Amino acid sequence: MKPYTPRFLPINDLDWVSLIPQIGEANAAVARYDGLLQSIVNPAVLLSPLTTQEAVLSSRIEGTQATLREVLAYEAEPDLMEGSKFADIQEIINYRNAMAFAVDELQRHPISLNLIKRIHHILLNSVRGRHKKRGEFRTQQNYIGAPGGLEYATYVPPAPQSLQSLLENLESYIHSDEKDRLVQIALIHAQFEIIHPFLDGNGRVGRILIPLFLYEKGLLSRPMLYISSYLETHRQKYYDQLRAISKHDDYSEWVRFFLTAIIGQATSDAQKAQDIHRLYEEMKANLPTVLRSQFTTSAIDVLFARPIFTSSQFIIDSDISKGSAKRILKRLQEEKVLSILRQGQGRSPNVYMFSKLVDIVER
């Protein structure tokens, strides 16, 4: 199989007319979701578990098996994690770190090829693929398919000598003004995956670019629209629609699929955000009479920022004295707000879980 070289962007023969209904619906769904984000006080803290779940699901598309609960439990008590899951969890944490780094960089610089390489460098820190030119675009041919050579490939990306011009065109298109931003990011994501500029980690980098682009272009007030849940659920169609571009030069059907994913994900994320916010408001209304403590709001904020934690982490994060913190945790457990995920032994403290929040995020 020969390397495939895609067309440069923009795609001038895209079937815009047939896409108009979906474009309108997708933009409306994103606008509704962003309006909800703007109505939530401190969404970065309140909705932080959604960020971790995105990292879990995007990494799962690439083969990891760790769950949200396992990641949060590891961060609560790293020494108790089974070795078989450690590598998966590290990939997920790297994904979240790469996203946080990129968001911070966007305060100073637009999306660029250099930023993409730095995202990749963080993603592959100390995990599989770390020796495959981490943080550098490839200089050799890669392929997708069973091991054994190009003859077993299901897709062969562009040859190394084509990369520079394709990547420069992609960067130029990212900075351009397209008729619609959601169509634009659909084409950017597809083109990035088709180019496959790294030897490993292309899928995760490509998915990180989606909320970053929507944030940079002003469609989102925060880069918190996470599409990996939809793509993981429809993984085969995701791959098939991308391959249809290289097989049939069919960009319109890919854009149609992507807009459907945006509509589904924005609707789902909006519902989760609403449910999380509702749970937060209910606890703020009900817990003061239960806890009878001046630290009630601080305690609630910690539960939402870190739904699986140890008593020592709770004390540090909440800045509540040890005695008061222990009384609060005991009362929350009695009221079934918290459950014990792992019973403490010896010097190891109890690991608590705020199940109602985790259940919403994992839904």
C-alpha angles and dihedrals in degrees: 000000000000124000113269119231114198127211119266118259137285101060103221098189097054112141095244095165095060090045096054097093092051093043090056094046093047094049091048091051092050091047092051091049093048091048088056091049090053091051093056118088110235098350091178088070101030094049098034093115088063088060091053091047090054089054090049094051098041089051091046090060085062094050109273117138105197118120131219090255091053092050093049091044091051091052089050096049114004095179092064096056118111113245094235092067098041096089092049092049092049090055090052093048089048090053091053091046091050091052092049091048092050093049090052091049091052089066087070109020137029123243108289141164088259091055090049090054091049091050088052091049091057094043093057097043108138094338138099111306093030090124093050099093093290110210093007133099113246124265095190136061118272131183143190119238143060118338116264108078144295092307088069095047124122089193134012115199123216119300116264093252089060095052101085096055092042093049093046089051090049092051091048091051092049088058095045130092112249124188090255129017096214091053088046094055089045089058093041092053093047093046092049092052092045092051090046091193097184131062089231138005098041096133095052094046090048092052093047088057092062100070091033092058094045089050094047092049093049101249089116127039087207128023092247107121103111115192100179094092091062094041092049091051091048096034098141094049089047090057094040093053092049091049090049088067093058093039101042105010086241108158096153095064090047091053089048090054092046094051089050088053091050092050092048095044097044090050093047094045091048091054092048092047090050092049092048092048091047091051090050093051092047091053092047088053098044109031100064090070090045099046099030089202135131087224096062096110092047090050093050092049091054092052091055096043093046113017093179115048148135125249091251091054090049091054092049097043095045096039088223120145116260095249095048092044092053092050091050093049092048091050093047089052092049089051089050092240087121131034128195109250093182126013113232119247128191107325093349111102127219116279110222129199130204093212100183092063095043090050091055094048094047094047 
